[in-house]
Amino acid sequence: MLNRSLFDVLPIQAVVANASPSAWRDGLVVSQRPGALTVMLLDGQEGTLITGATPAVGEPVAVHPVAEVIAIGDTWYSARPLVGGDA
């Protein structure tokens, strides 16, 4: 088992993320505010995630949309998509 830190990640989220490694998407943080990040994925999709992660603007991240997890290096955070409205 890999040694990684998990913040607010439920066990089922970790299982799903580990079971479907091809679902990870790389991206860059384009904006950050308390409790939310906007990420531009390398495939051109942009989305805002509700998360406790606090990477700097421009920092590379990996997003697992199925498991609702964002990885910053070896640290995983729960990251749910913002659906309508402001966070």
C-alpha positions, 0 to 999 in steps of 0.5 A: 500500500502506498504511503499517502496522506488523506484529508476528508477522504472517505474509505469508499473514495480511496477504494474507488480512486485506487480501483480506477487509476485511468480516471485520474485527470491532470490539471492546473489550479487557475483560482483558489479561494477559501473552501474552493478551487477552480481547476483547468484540466489538460483536456480543456475542461474547467471546474470548481471543486469544494475542498479543503485543499489549498494549492497555489494558483498554477500548481499542478494537481490530479482530479479523480472525478468519479471518486471526488478526490483531488491529489496534490503530490502524495496528499489526497483531499475530498473534492466535490464539484460545485453545482450552481451558485457560489461557494 
